[in-house]
Amino acid sequence: MTTESPRWFTSSYSNNGGQCIEVAANLATSHGVVPVRDSKNPNGPVLDIPANAFTSFVEAAKTGEFTRTLSA
């Protein structure tokens, strides 16, 4: 096992509104996971998402798959 540490970052799209997550994508290749945590609680729990699931999520978000229409 490697001793590689997570390198946390917040998306540039987050505009620092306080409701952000941080991810450590540098572990995707070596560990097969993308750790995710709440940026407001960096010492709190970390969710390890399988790298392929995280990639699928990001692609779906980019294509607008999660866009919802609000009805009047």
CHARMM internal coordinates of N, CA and C (Angstrom, degrees):
IC EDIT
DIST 1 N 1 CA 1.4545
DIST 1 CA 1 C 1.5294
ANGL 1 N 1 CA 1 C 109.42
DIST 1 C 2 N 1.2840
ANGL 1 CA 1 C 2 N 116.12
DIHE 1 N 1 CA 1 C 2 N 141.76
DIST 2 N 2 CA 1.4553
ANGL 1 C 2 N 2 CA 121.99
DIHE 1 CA 1 C 2 N 2 CA -179.90
DIST 2 CA 2 C 1.5282
ANGL 2 N 2 CA 2 C 111.26
DIHE 1 C 2 N 2 CA 2 C -84.23
DIST 2 C 3 N 1.2950
ANGL 2 CA 2 C 3 N 116.51
DIHE 2 N 2 CA 2 C 3 N 156.80
DIST 3 N 3 CA 1.4653
ANGL 2 C 3 N 3 CA 121.30
DIHE 2 CA 2 C 3 N 3 CA 177.38
DIST 3 CA 3 C 1.5245
ANGL 3 N 3 CA 3 C 110.81
DIHE 2 C 3 N 3 CA 3 C -99.45
DIST 3 C 4 N 1.2966
ANGL 3 CA 3 C 4 N 116.44
DIHE 3 N 3 CA 3 C 4 N 17.12
DIST 4 N 4 CA 1.4572
ANGL 3 C 4 N 4 CA 121.36
DIHE 3 CA 3 C 4 N 4 CA -179.73
DIST 4 CA 4 C 1.5276
ANGL 4 N 4 CA 4 C 110.35
DIHE 3 C 4 N 4 CA 4 C -58.31
DIST 4 C 5 N 1.3201
ANGL 4 CA 4 C 5 N 116.17
DIHE 4 N 4 CA 4 C 5 N 132.08
DIST 5 N 5 CA 1.4617
ANGL 4 C 5 N 5 CA 121.89
DIHE 4 CA 4 C 5 N 5 CA 179.69
DIST 5 CA 5 C 1.5166
ANGL 5 N 5 CA 5 C 110.82
DIHE 4 C 5 N 5 CA 5 C -95.78
DIST 5 C 6 N 1.3268
ANGL 5 CA 5 C 6 N 116.46
DIHE 5 N 5 CA 5 C 6 N 149.75
DIST 6 N 6 CA 1.4675
ANGL 5 C 6 N 6 CA 118.83
DIHE 5 CA 5 C 6 N 6 CA 176.57
DIST 6 CA 6 C 1.5297
ANGL 6 N 6 CA 6 C 110.76
DIHE 5 C 6 N 6 CA 6 C -64.86
DIST 6 C 7 N 1.3142
ANGL 6 CA 6 C 7 N 115.89
DIHE 6 N 6 CA 6 C 7 N 138.76
DIST 7 N 7 CA 1.4710
ANGL 6 C 7 N 7 CA 122.02
DIHE 6 CA 6 C 7 N 7 CA 172.89
DIST 7 CA 7 C 1.5277
ANGL 7 N 7 CA 7 C 106.44
DIHE 6 C 7 N 7 CA 7 C -107.78
DIST 7 C 8 N 1.3101
ANGL 7 CA 7 C 8 N 115.84
DIHE 7 N 7 CA 7 C 8 N 98.41
DIST 8 N 8 CA 1.4537
ANGL 7 C 8 N 8 CA 122.22
DIHE 7 CA 7 C 8 N 8 CA -173.47
DIST 8 CA 8 C 1.5258
ANGL 8 N 8 CA 8 C 111.58
DIHE 7 C 8 N 8 CA 8 C -76.16
DIST 8 C 9 N 1.3332
ANGL 8 CA 8 C 9 N 115.96
DIHE 8 N 8 CA 8 C 9 N 141.48
DIST 9 N 9 CA 1.4580
ANGL 8 C 9 N 9 CA 120.46
DIHE 8 CA 8 C 9 N 9 CA 172.27
DIST 9 CA 9 C 1.5130
ANGL 9 N 9 CA 9 C 109.68
DIHE 8 C 9 N 9 CA 9 C -148.08
DIST 9 C 10 N 1.3178
ANGL 9 CA 9 C 10 N 115.03
DIHE 9 N 9 CA 9 C 10 N 156.66
DIST 10 N 10 CA 1.4562
ANGL 9 C 10 N 10 CA 123.31
DIHE 9 CA 9 C 10 N 10 CA 176.67
DIST 10 CA 10 C 1.5150
ANGL 10 N 10 CA 10 C 107.73
DIHE 9 C 10 N 10 CA 10 C -111.65
DIST 10 C 11 N 1.3001
ANGL 10 CA 10 C 11 N 117.20
DIHE 10 N 10 CA 10 C 11 N 141.13
DIST 11 N 11 CA 1.4579
ANGL 10 C 11 N 11 CA 121.60
DIHE 10 CA 10 C 11 N 11 CA -179.35
DIST 11 CA 11 C 1.5231
ANGL 11 N 11 CA 11 C 111.59
DIHE 10 C 11 N 11 CA 11 C -57.61
DIST 11 C 12 N 1.3184
ANGL 11 CA 11 C 12 N 116.03
DIHE 11 N 11 CA 11 C 12 N 143.07
DIST 12 N 12 CA 1.4619
ANGL 11 C 12 N 12 CA 120.38
DIHE 11 CA 11 C 12 N 12 CA 176.08
DIST 12 CA 12 C 1.5267
ANGL 12 N 12 CA 12 C 111.01
DIHE 11 C 12 N 12 CA 12 C -68.29
DIST 12 C 13 N 1.3195
ANGL 12 CA 12 C 13 N 117.81
DIHE 12 N 12 CA 12 C 13 N -14.65
DIST 13 N 13 CA 1.4643
ANGL 12 C 13 N 13 CA 122.39
DIHE 12 CA 12 C 13 N 13 CA 178.33
DIST 13 CA 13 C 1.5275
ANGL 13 N 13 CA 13 C 112.02
DIHE 12 C 13 N 13 CA 13 C -82.56
DIST 13 C 14 N 1.3101
ANGL 13 CA 13 C 14 N 118.48
DIHE 13 N 13 CA 13 C 14 N -6.74
DIST 14 N 14 CA 1.4642
ANGL 13 C 14 N 14 CA 121.33
DIHE 13 CA 13 C 14 N 14 CA -174.38
DIST 14 CA 14 C 1.5236
ANGL 14 N 14 CA 14 C 113.16
DIHE 13 C 14 N 14 CA 14 C -73.52
DIST 14 C 15 N 1.2797
ANGL 14 CA 14 C 15 N 119.90
DIHE 14 N 14 CA 14 C 15 N -18.89
DIST 15 N 15 CA 1.4715
ANGL 14 C 15 N 15 CA 128.69
DIHE 14 CA 14 C 15 N 15 CA -178.78
DIST 15 CA 15 C 1.5286
ANGL 15 N 15 CA 15 C 112.94
DIHE 14 C 15 N 15 CA 15 C 47.80
DIST 15 C 16 N 1.3296
ANGL 15 CA 15 C 16 N 116.55
DIHE 15 N 15 CA 15 C 16 N 25.37
DIST 16 N 16 CA 1.4579
ANGL 15 C 16 N 16 CA 123.16
DIHE 15 CA 15 C 16 N 16 CA 174.18
DIST 16 CA 16 C 1.5226
ANGL 16 N 16 CA 16 C 112.96
DIHE 15 C 16 N 16 CA 16 C 52.28
DIST 16 C 17 N 1.3241
ANGL 16 CA 16 C 17 N 117.32
DIHE 16 N 16 CA 16 C 17 N 41.62
DIST 17 N 17 CA 1.4527
ANGL 16 C 17 N 17 CA 121.65
DIHE 16 CA 16 C 17 N 17 CA 179.35
DIST 17 CA 17 C 1.5159
ANGL 17 N 17 CA 17 C 114.05
DIHE 16 C 17 N 17 CA 17 C -81.70
DIST 17 C 18 N 1.3220
ANGL 17 CA 17 C 18 N 117.92
DIHE 17 N 17 CA 17 C 18 N 0.09
DIST 18 N 18 CA 1.4427
ANGL 17 C 18 N 18 CA 120.87
DIHE 17 CA 17 C 18 N 18 CA 176.49
DIST 18 CA 18 C 1.5155
ANGL 18 N 18 CA 18 C 115.31
DIHE 17 C 18 N 18 CA 18 C 90.56
DIST 18 C 19 N 1.3264
ANGL 18 CA 18 C 19 N 118.49
DIHE 18 N 18 CA 18 C 19 N -8.42
DIST 19 N 19 CA 1.4537
ANGL 18 C 19 N 19 CA 121.10
DIHE 18 CA 18 C 19 N 19 CA 179.82
DIST 19 CA 19 C 1.5201
ANGL 19 N 19 CA 19 C 108.68
DIHE 18 C 19 N 19 CA 19 C -117.04
DIST 19 C 20 N 1.3092
ANGL 19 CA 19 C 20 N 114.63
DIHE 19 N 19 CA 19 C 20 N 64.01
DIST 20 N 20 CA 1.4541
ANGL 19 C 20 N 20 CA 120.73
DIHE 19 CA 19 C 20 N 20 CA -172.87
DIST 20 CA 20 C 1.5239
ANGL 20 N 20 CA 20 C 111.19
DIHE 19 C 20 N 20 CA 20 C -119.76
DIST 20 C 21 N 1.3029
ANGL 20 CA 20 C 21 N 113.28
DIHE 20 N 20 CA 20 C 21 N 162.61
DIST 21 N 21 CA 1.4593
ANGL 20 C 21 N 21 CA 119.79
DIHE 20 CA 20 C 21 N 21 CA 169.86
DIST 21 CA 21 C 1.5136
ANGL 21 N 21 CA 21 C 107.70
DIHE 20 C 21 N 21 CA 21 C -116.65
DIST 21 C 22 N 1.3117
ANGL 21 CA 21 C 22 N 114.95
DIHE 21 N 21 CA 21 C 22 N 159.46
DIST 22 N 22 CA 1.4582
ANGL 21 C 22 N 22 CA 121.37
DIHE 21 CA 21 C 22 N 22 CA 173.31
DIST 22 CA 22 C 1.5194
ANGL 22 N 22 CA 22 C 107.29
DIHE 21 C 22 N 22 CA 22 C -117.40
DIST 22 C 23 N 1.3150
ANGL 22 CA 22 C 23 N 115.65
DIHE 22 N 22 CA 22 C 23 N 144.87
DIST 23 N 23 CA 1.4608
ANGL 22 C 23 N 23 CA 120.75
DIHE 22 CA 22 C 23 N 23 CA 177.55
DIST 23 CA 23 C 1.5241
ANGL 23 N 23 CA 23 C 108.93
DIHE 22 C 23 N 23 CA 23 C -126.42
DIST 23 C 24 N 1.3300
ANGL 23 CA 23 C 24 N 115.42
DIHE 23 N 23 CA 23 C 24 N 156.80
DIST 24 N 24 CA 1.4605
ANGL 23 C 24 N 24 CA 121.90
DIHE 23 CA 23 C 24 N 24 CA 177.03
DIST 24 CA 24 C 1.5223
ANGL 24 N 24 CA 24 C 107.40
DIHE 23 C 24 N 24 CA 24 C -123.37
DIST 24 C 25 N 1.3243
ANGL 24 CA 24 C 25 N 115.74
DIHE 24 N 24 CA 24 C 25 N 78.13
DIST 25 N 25 CA 1.4648
ANGL 24 C 25 N 25 CA 121.39
DIHE 24 CA 24 C 25 N 25 CA -175.48
DIST 25 CA 25 C 1.5187
ANGL 25 N 25 CA 25 C 112.83
DIHE 24 C 25 N 25 CA 25 C -67.82
DIST 25 C 26 N 1.3201
ANGL 25 CA 25 C 26 N 117.74
DIHE 25 N 25 CA 25 C 26 N -14.60
DIST 26 N 26 CA 1.4675
ANGL 25 C 26 N 26 CA 119.91
DIHE 25 CA 25 C 26 N 26 CA -178.46
DIST 26 CA 26 C 1.5284
ANGL 26 N 26 CA 26 C 112.89
DIHE 25 C 26 N 26 CA 26 C -66.17
DIST 26 C 27 N 1.3193
ANGL 26 CA 26 C 27 N 118.58
DIHE 26 N 26 CA 26 C 27 N -13.62
DIST 27 N 27 CA 1.4677
ANGL 26 C 27 N 27 CA 121.19
DIHE 26 CA 26 C 27 N 27 CA -179.94
DIST 27 CA 27 C 1.5235
ANGL 27 N 27 CA 27 C 113.12
DIHE 26 C 27 N 27 CA 27 C -95.09
DIST 27 C 28 N 1.3250
ANGL 27 CA 27 C 28 N 117.48
DIHE 27 N 27 CA 27 C 28 N -0.64
DIST 28 N 28 CA 1.4667
ANGL 27 C 28 N 28 CA 120.35
DIHE 27 CA 27 C 28 N 28 CA -177.08
DIST 28 CA 28 C 1.5217
ANGL 28 N 28 CA 28 C 112.46
DIHE 27 C 28 N 28 CA 28 C -60.77
DIST 28 C 29 N 1.3077
ANGL 28 CA 28 C 29 N 117.78
DIHE 28 N 28 CA 28 C 29 N -45.35
DIST 29 N 29 CA 1.4614
ANGL 28 C 29 N 29 CA 121.10
DIHE 28 CA 28 C 29 N 29 CA -177.90
DIST 29 CA 29 C 1.5228
ANGL 29 N 29 CA 29 C 112.12
DIHE 28 C 29 N 29 CA 29 C -75.55
DIST 29 C 30 N 1.3120
ANGL 29 CA 29 C 30 N 117.18
DIHE 29 N 29 CA 29 C 30 N -47.12
DIST 30 N 30 CA 1.4711
ANGL 29 C 30 N 30 CA 120.10
DIHE 29 CA 29 C 30 N 30 CA -174.75
DIST 30 CA 30 C 1.5236
ANGL 30 N 30 CA 30 C 114.20
DIHE 29 C 30 N 30 CA 30 C -76.36
DIST 30 C 31 N 1.3320
ANGL 30 CA 30 C 31 N 117.45
DIHE 30 N 30 CA 30 C 31 N -29.65
DIST 31 N 31 CA 1.4669
ANGL 30 C 31 N 31 CA 120.52
DIHE 30 CA 30 C 31 N 31 CA -176.09
DIST 31 CA 31 C 1.5262
ANGL 31 N 31 CA 31 C 113.46
DIHE 30 C 31 N 31 CA 31 C -118.52
DIST 31 C 32 N 1.3266
ANGL 31 CA 31 C 32 N 117.32
DIHE 31 N 31 CA 31 C 32 N -13.23
DIST 32 N 32 CA 1.4626
ANGL 31 C 32 N 32 CA 120.82
DIHE 31 CA 31 C 32 N 32 CA -179.64
DIST 32 CA 32 C 1.5125
ANGL 32 N 32 CA 32 C 114.00
DIHE 31 C 32 N 32 CA 32 C 75.59
DIST 32 C 33 N 1.3402
ANGL 32 CA 32 C 33 N 117.35
DIHE 32 N 32 CA 32 C 33 N 15.21
DIST 33 N 33 CA 1.4645
ANGL 32 C 33 N 33 CA 121.38
DIHE 32 CA 32 C 33 N 33 CA 179.13
DIST 33 CA 33 C 1.5191
ANGL 33 N 33 CA 33 C 109.99
DIHE 32 C 33 N 33 CA 33 C -134.59
DIST 33 C 34 N 1.3318
ANGL 33 CA 33 C 34 N 114.96
DIHE 33 N 33 CA 33 C 34 N 157.82
DIST 34 N 34 CA 1.4598
ANGL 33 C 34 N 34 CA 121.89
DIHE 33 CA 33 C 34 N 34 CA 171.49
DIST 34 CA 34 C 1.5268
ANGL 34 N 34 CA 34 C 106.03
DIHE 33 C 34 N 34 CA 34 C -119.91
DIST 34 C 35 N 1.3268
ANGL 34 CA 34 C 35 N 117.60
DIHE 34 N 34 CA 34 C 35 N 104.45
DIST 35 N 35 CA 1.4618
ANGL 34 C 35 N 35 CA 120.29
DIHE 34 CA 34 C 35 N 35 CA 177.67
DIST 35 CA 35 C 1.5340
ANGL 35 N 35 CA 35 C 110.55
DIHE 34 C 35 N 35 CA 35 C -67.76
DIST 35 C 36 N 1.3254
ANGL 35 CA 35 C 36 N 115.71
DIHE 35 N 35 CA 35 C 36 N 141.38
DIST 36 N 36 CA 1.4650
ANGL 35 C 36 N 36 CA 122.55
DIHE 35 CA 35 C 36 N 36 CA 179.91
DIST 36 CA 36 C 1.5195
ANGL 36 N 36 CA 36 C 107.25
DIHE 35 C 36 N 36 CA 36 C -131.60
DIST 36 C 37 N 1.3470
ANGL 36 CA 36 C 37 N 116.51
DIHE 36 N 36 CA 36 C 37 N 138.65
DIST 37 N 37 CA 1.4636
ANGL 36 C 37 N 37 CA 120.78
DIHE 36 CA 36 C 37 N 37 CA 177.35
DIST 37 CA 37 C 1.5208
ANGL 37 N 37 CA 37 C 110.04
DIHE 36 C 37 N 37 CA 37 C -144.78
DIST 37 C 38 N 1.3123
ANGL 37 CA 37 C 38 N 115.86
DIHE 37 N 37 CA 37 C 38 N 163.88
DIST 38 N 38 CA 1.4593
ANGL 37 C 38 N 38 CA 123.50
DIHE 37 CA 37 C 38 N 38 CA 176.92
DIST 38 CA 38 C 1.5250
ANGL 38 N 38 CA 38 C 108.41
DIHE 37 C 38 N 38 CA 38 C -77.01
DIST 38 C 39 N 1.3151
ANGL 38 CA 38 C 39 N 117.26
DIHE 38 N 38 CA 38 C 39 N 125.27
DIST 39 N 39 CA 1.4632
ANGL 38 C 39 N 39 CA 119.97
DIHE 38 CA 38 C 39 N 39 CA -177.46
DIST 39 CA 39 C 1.5259
ANGL 39 N 39 CA 39 C 112.46
DIHE 38 C 39 N 39 CA 39 C -66.30
DIST 39 C 40 N 1.3317
ANGL 39 CA 39 C 40 N 117.48
DIHE 39 N 39 CA 39 C 40 N -23.17
DIST 40 N 40 CA 1.4581
ANGL 39 C 40 N 40 CA 120.37
DIHE 39 CA 39 C 40 N 40 CA 178.73
DIST 40 CA 40 C 1.5263
ANGL 40 N 40 CA 40 C 112.10
DIHE 39 C 40 N 40 CA 40 C -80.17
DIST 40 C 41 N 1.3294
ANGL 40 CA 40 C 41 N 117.00
DIHE 40 N 40 CA 40 C 41 N -14.35
DIST 41 N 41 CA 1.4601
ANGL 40 C 41 N 41 CA 121.60
DIHE 40 CA 40 C 41 N 41 CA -177.21
DIST 41 CA 41 C 1.5305
ANGL 41 N 41 CA 41 C 109.76
DIHE 40 C 41 N 41 CA 41 C -135.49
DIST 41 C 42 N 1.3329
ANGL 41 CA 41 C 42 N 117.69
DIHE 41 N 41 CA 41 C 42 N 67.99
DIST 42 N 42 CA 1.4644
ANGL 41 C 42 N 42 CA 120.60
DIHE 41 CA 41 C 42 N 42 CA -175.08
DIST 42 CA 42 C 1.5252
ANGL 42 N 42 CA 42 C 114.81
DIHE 41 C 42 N 42 CA 42 C -64.05
DIST 42 C 43 N 1.3151
ANGL 42 CA 42 C 43 N 117.69
DIHE 42 N 42 CA 42 C 43 N -17.16
DIST 43 N 43 CA 1.4623
ANGL 42 C 43 N 43 CA 120.61
DIHE 42 CA 42 C 43 N 43 CA 177.29
DIST 43 CA 43 C 1.5239
ANGL 43 N 43 CA 43 C 112.08
DIHE 42 C 43 N 43 CA 43 C -96.37
DIST 43 C 44 N 1.3151
ANGL 43 CA 43 C 44 N 116.25
DIHE 43 N 43 CA 43 C 44 N 2.69
DIST 44 N 44 CA 1.4588
ANGL 43 C 44 N 44 CA 121.16
DIHE 43 CA 43 C 44 N 44 CA -179.28
DIST 44 CA 44 C 1.5156
ANGL 44 N 44 CA 44 C 112.08
DIHE 43 C 44 N 44 CA 44 C -83.42
DIST 44 C 45 N 1.3244
ANGL 44 CA 44 C 45 N 115.55
DIHE 44 N 44 CA 44 C 45 N -164.42
DIST 45 N 45 CA 1.4644
ANGL 44 C 45 N 45 CA 120.13
DIHE 44 CA 44 C 45 N 45 CA -176.32
DIST 45 CA 45 C 1.5253
ANGL 45 N 45 CA 45 C 112.91
DIHE 44 C 45 N 45 CA 45 C -65.89
DIST 45 C 46 N 1.3197
ANGL 45 CA 45 C 46 N 114.29
DIHE 45 N 45 CA 45 C 46 N 153.01
DIST 46 N 46 CA 1.4653
ANGL 45 C 46 N 46 CA 122.57
DIHE 45 CA 45 C 46 N 46 CA 178.12
DIST 46 CA 46 C 1.5259
ANGL 46 N 46 CA 46 C 107.33
DIHE 45 C 46 N 46 CA 46 C -120.61
DIST 46 C 47 N 1.3035
ANGL 46 CA 46 C 47 N 116.41
DIHE 46 N 46 CA 46 C 47 N 132.86
DIST 47 N 47 CA 1.4550
ANGL 46 C 47 N 47 CA 122.21
DIHE 46 CA 46 C 47 N 47 CA 177.14
DIST 47 CA 47 C 1.5263
ANGL 47 N 47 CA 47 C 107.92
DIHE 46 C 47 N 47 CA 47 C -101.98
DIST 47 C 48 N 1.3246
ANGL 47 CA 47 C 48 N 117.41
DIHE 47 N 47 CA 47 C 48 N 118.59
DIST 48 N 48 CA 1.4672
ANGL 47 C 48 N 48 CA 121.73
DIHE 47 CA 47 C 48 N 48 CA 177.54
DIST 48 CA 48 C 1.5207
ANGL 48 N 48 CA 48 C 108.98
DIHE 47 C 48 N 48 CA 48 C -91.25
DIST 48 C 49 N 1.3196
ANGL 48 CA 48 C 49 N 116.19
DIHE 48 N 48 CA 48 C 49 N 110.80
DIST 49 N 49 CA 1.4607
ANGL 48 C 49 N 49 CA 122.19
DIHE 48 CA 48 C 49 N 49 CA -178.96
DIST 49 CA 49 C 1.5224
ANGL 49 N 49 CA 49 C 108.13
DIHE 48 C 49 N 49 CA 49 C -99.56
DIST 49 C 50 N 1.3397
ANGL 49 CA 49 C 50 N 117.83
DIHE 49 N 49 CA 49 C 50 N 131.76
DIST 50 N 50 CA 1.4665
ANGL 49 C 50 N 50 CA 119.26
DIHE 49 CA 49 C 50 N 50 CA 176.55
DIST 50 CA 50 C 1.5340
ANGL 50 N 50 CA 50 C 109.85
DIHE 49 C 50 N 50 CA 50 C -54.13
DIST 50 C 51 N 1.3227
ANGL 50 CA 50 C 51 N 115.94
DIHE 50 N 50 CA 50 C 51 N 136.91
DIST 51 N 51 CA 1.4681
ANGL 50 C 51 N 51 CA 121.30
DIHE 50 CA 50 C 51 N 51 CA -174.57
DIST 51 CA 51 C 1.5320
ANGL 51 N 51 CA 51 C 112.17
DIHE 50 C 51 N 51 CA 51 C -55.65
DIST 51 C 52 N 1.3291
ANGL 51 CA 51 C 52 N 118.33
DIHE 51 N 51 CA 51 C 52 N -41.75
DIST 52 N 52 CA 1.4688
ANGL 51 C 52 N 52 CA 119.54
DIHE 51 CA 51 C 52 N 52 CA -179.04
DIST 52 CA 52 C 1.5328
ANGL 52 N 52 CA 52 C 111.18
DIHE 51 C 52 N 52 CA 52 C -67.39
DIST 52 C 53 N 1.3310
ANGL 52 CA 52 C 53 N 118.51
DIHE 52 N 52 CA 52 C 53 N -34.60
DIST 53 N 53 CA 1.4633
ANGL 52 C 53 N 53 CA 121.33
DIHE 52 CA 52 C 53 N 53 CA 177.41
DIST 53 CA 53 C 1.5273
ANGL 53 N 53 CA 53 C 110.37
DIHE 52 C 53 N 53 CA 53 C -68.72
DIST 53 C 54 N 1.3344
ANGL 53 CA 53 C 54 N 117.04
DIHE 53 N 53 CA 53 C 54 N -39.25
DIST 54 N 54 CA 1.4609
ANGL 53 C 54 N 54 CA 120.38
DIHE 53 CA 53 C 54 N 54 CA 178.66
DIST 54 CA 54 C 1.5267
ANGL 54 N 54 CA 54 C 110.54
DIHE 53 C 54 N 54 CA 54 C -64.96
DIST 54 C 55 N 1.3316
ANGL 54 CA 54 C 55 N 116.29
DIHE 54 N 54 CA 54 C 55 N -41.72
DIST 55 N 55 CA 1.4680
ANGL 54 C 55 N 55 CA 120.60
DIHE 54 CA 54 C 55 N 55 CA 177.77
DIST 55 CA 55 C 1.5260
ANGL 55 N 55 CA 55 C 110.39
DIHE 54 C 55 N 55 CA 55 C -61.01
DIST 55 C 56 N 1.3202
ANGL 55 CA 55 C 56 N 117.08
DIHE 55 N 55 CA 55 C 56 N -43.82
DIST 56 N 56 CA 1.4650
ANGL 55 C 56 N 56 CA 121.07
DIHE 55 CA 55 C 56 N 56 CA 178.57
DIST 56 CA 56 C 1.5251
ANGL 56 N 56 CA 56 C 111.12
DIHE 55 C 56 N 56 CA 56 C -62.32
DIST 56 C 57 N 1.3271
ANGL 56 CA 56 C 57 N 116.89
DIHE 56 N 56 CA 56 C 57 N -41.60
DIST 57 N 57 CA 1.4598
ANGL 56 C 57 N 57 CA 121.18
DIHE 56 CA 56 C 57 N 57 CA 178.40
DIST 57 CA 57 C 1.5243
ANGL 57 N 57 CA 57 C 111.47
DIHE 56 C 57 N 57 CA 57 C -61.36
DIST 57 C 58 N 1.3329
ANGL 57 CA 57 C 58 N 116.92
DIHE 57 N 57 CA 57 C 58 N -46.94
DIST 58 N 58 CA 1.4628
ANGL 57 C 58 N 58 CA 121.12
DIHE 57 CA 57 C 58 N 58 CA -179.19
DIST 58 CA 58 C 1.5290
ANGL 58 N 58 CA 58 C 110.57
DIHE 57 C 58 N 58 CA 58 C -62.96
DIST 58 C 59 N 1.3204
ANGL 58 CA 58 C 59 N 117.59
DIHE 58 N 58 CA 58 C 59 N -42.90
DIST 59 N 59 CA 1.4687
ANGL 58 C 59 N 59 CA 120.92
DIHE 58 CA 58 C 59 N 59 CA 178.61
DIST 59 CA 59 C 1.5233
ANGL 59 N 59 CA 59 C 111.04
DIHE 58 C 59 N 59 CA 59 C -62.48
DIST 59 C 60 N 1.3314
ANGL 59 CA 59 C 60 N 117.22
DIHE 59 N 59 CA 59 C 60 N -42.12
DIST 60 N 60 CA 1.4637
ANGL 59 C 60 N 60 CA 120.66
DIHE 59 CA 59 C 60 N 60 CA 178.70
DIST 60 CA 60 C 1.5246
ANGL 60 N 60 CA 60 C 111.12
DIHE 59 C 60 N 60 CA 60 C -64.33
DIST 60 C 61 N 1.3298
ANGL 60 CA 60 C 61 N 117.08
DIHE 60 N 60 CA 60 C 61 N -38.86
DIST 61 N 61 CA 1.4609
ANGL 60 C 61 N 61 CA 120.52
DIHE 60 CA 60 C 61 N 61 CA 177.55
DIST 61 CA 61 C 1.5251
ANGL 61 N 61 CA 61 C 111.10
DIHE 60 C 61 N 61 CA 61 C -65.51
DIST 61 C 62 N 1.3241
ANGL 61 CA 61 C 62 N 117.11
DIHE 61 N 61 CA 61 C 62 N -40.13
DIST 62 N 62 CA 1.4649
ANGL 61 C 62 N 62 CA 121.51
DIHE 61 CA 61 C 62 N 62 CA 179.39
DIST 62 CA 62 C 1.5276
ANGL 62 N 62 CA 62 C 112.07
DIHE 61 C 62 N 62 CA 62 C -63.91
DIST 62 C 63 N 1.3201
ANGL 62 CA 62 C 63 N 116.74
DIHE 62 N 62 CA 62 C 63 N -35.77
DIST 63 N 63 CA 1.4650
ANGL 62 C 63 N 63 CA 120.24
DIHE 62 CA 62 C 63 N 63 CA -177.64
DIST 63 CA 63 C 1.5232
ANGL 63 N 63 CA 63 C 112.80
DIHE 62 C 63 N 63 CA 63 C -87.01
DIST 63 C 64 N 1.3335
ANGL 63 CA 63 C 64 N 117.52
DIHE 63 N 63 CA 63 C 64 N -0.50
DIST 64 N 64 CA 1.4552
ANGL 63 C 64 N 64 CA 121.07
DIHE 63 CA 63 C 64 N 64 CA 177.43
DIST 64 CA 64 C 1.5158
ANGL 64 N 64 CA 64 C 114.66
DIHE 63 C 64 N 64 CA 64 C 82.94
DIST 64 C 65 N 1.3105
ANGL 64 CA 64 C 65 N 116.69
DIHE 64 N 64 CA 64 C 65 N 16.66
DIST 65 N 65 CA 1.4608
ANGL 64 C 65 N 65 CA 119.91
DIHE 64 CA 64 C 65 N 65 CA -178.10
DIST 65 CA 65 C 1.5298
ANGL 65 N 65 CA 65 C 112.68
DIHE 64 C 65 N 65 CA 65 C -61.13
DIST 65 C 66 N 1.3223
ANGL 65 CA 65 C 66 N 117.99
DIHE 65 N 65 CA 65 C 66 N -25.37
DIST 66 N 66 CA 1.4567
ANGL 65 C 66 N 66 CA 121.19
DIHE 65 CA 65 C 66 N 66 CA -177.73
DIST 66 CA 66 C 1.5182
ANGL 66 N 66 CA 66 C 112.67
DIHE 65 C 66 N 66 CA 66 C -97.92
DIST 66 C 67 N 1.3153
ANGL 66 CA 66 C 67 N 118.34
DIHE 66 N 66 CA 66 C 67 N 6.36
DIST 67 N 67 CA 1.4516
ANGL 66 C 67 N 67 CA 121.31
DIHE 66 CA 66 C 67 N 67 CA 179.37
DIST 67 CA 67 C 1.5101
ANGL 67 N 67 CA 67 C 108.74
DIHE 66 C 67 N 67 CA 67 C -70.70
DIST 67 C 68 N 1.3145
ANGL 67 CA 67 C 68 N 115.35
DIHE 67 N 67 CA 67 C 68 N 132.67
DIST 68 N 68 CA 1.4625
ANGL 67 C 68 N 68 CA 118.41
DIHE 67 CA 67 C 68 N 68 CA 178.68
DIST 68 CA 68 C 1.5140
ANGL 68 N 68 CA 68 C 108.82
DIHE 67 C 68 N 68 CA 68 C -117.08
DIST 68 C 69 N 1.2893
ANGL 68 CA 68 C 69 N 115.99
DIHE 68 N 68 CA 68 C 69 N 151.30
DIST 69 N 69 CA 1.4475
ANGL 68 C 69 N 69 CA 122.29
DIHE 68 CA 68 C 69 N 69 CA 178.37
DIST 69 CA 69 C 1.5206
ANGL 69 N 69 CA 69 C 108.11
DIHE 68 C 69 N 69 CA 69 C -101.82
DIST 69 C 70 N 1.3266
ANGL 69 CA 69 C 70 N 115.70
DIHE 69 N 69 CA 69 C 70 N 127.89
DIST 70 N 70 CA 1.4524
ANGL 69 C 70 N 70 CA 120.43
DIHE 69 CA 69 C 70 N 70 CA 177.95
DIST 70 CA 70 C 1.5234
ANGL 70 N 70 CA 70 C 108.69
DIHE 69 C 70 N 70 CA 70 C -87.97
DIST 70 C 71 N 1.2968
ANGL 70 CA 70 C 71 N 116.37
DIHE 70 N 70 CA 70 C 71 N 130.83
DIST 71 N 71 CA 1.4685
ANGL 70 C 71 N 71 CA 119.52
DIHE 70 CA 70 C 71 N 71 CA 178.47
DIST 71 CA 71 C 1.5279
ANGL 71 N 71 CA 71 C 109.46
DIHE 70 C 71 N 71 CA 71 C -92.90
DIST 71 C 72 N 1.2822
ANGL 71 CA 71 C 72 N 115.06
DIHE 71 N 71 CA 71 C 72 N 148.65
DIST 72 N 72 CA 1.4761
ANGL 71 C 72 N 72 CA 120.88
DIHE 71 CA 71 C 72 N 72 CA -176.86
DIST 72 CA 72 C 1.4945
ANGL 72 N 72 CA 72 C 112.38
DIHE 71 C 72 N 72 CA 72 C -78.37
END
COOR INIT
IC SEED 1 N 1 CA 1 C
IC BUILD
